[in-house]
Amino acid sequence: MAEISPRYPTMYDTHNICEIAACSKLAKFSVQMLQDMCIFYQLDISTMKVKRKKPYIDLLAKSVGS
């Protein structure tokens, strides 16, 4: 059960996504890295056709905010 339950803080590689999102610093990552984070957390990015950071940042911030 401990392996599948959500963990806090939300980590990606060595990055604390919760802290980074709270400080509004997700924009420091590249578009590719943001896409990789979304894929890692199984967030739906299939409708995102634009190569901009904002949609991915909004999706990640919403995800860690909930």
BELTA-V359783 format. One record per residue. RES is the residue in one letter. BURIAL is b if it has 16 or more other ideal C-beta (glycine too) atoms within 10 Angstrom, else e. Layout:
RES_BURIAL ; RES_BURIAL
This chain:
M_e ; A_e ; E_e ; I_e ; S_e ; P_e ; R_e ; Y_e ; P_e ; T_b ; M_e ; Y_b ; D_e ; T_e ; H_b ; N_e ; I_b ; C_e ; E_e ; I_b ; A_b ; A_e ; C_e ; S_e ; K_e ; L_b ; A_e ; K_e ; F_b ; S_e ; V_e ; Q_e ; M_b ; L_b ; Q_b ; D_e ; M_b ; C_b ; I_e ; F_e ; Y_e ; Q_e ; L_b ; D_e ; I_e ; S_e ; T_e ; M_e ; K_e ; V_e ; K_e ; R_e ; K_b ; K_e ; P_b ; Y_b ; I_b ; D_e ; L_b ; L_b ; A_b ; K_e ; S_b ; V_b ; G_e ; S_e
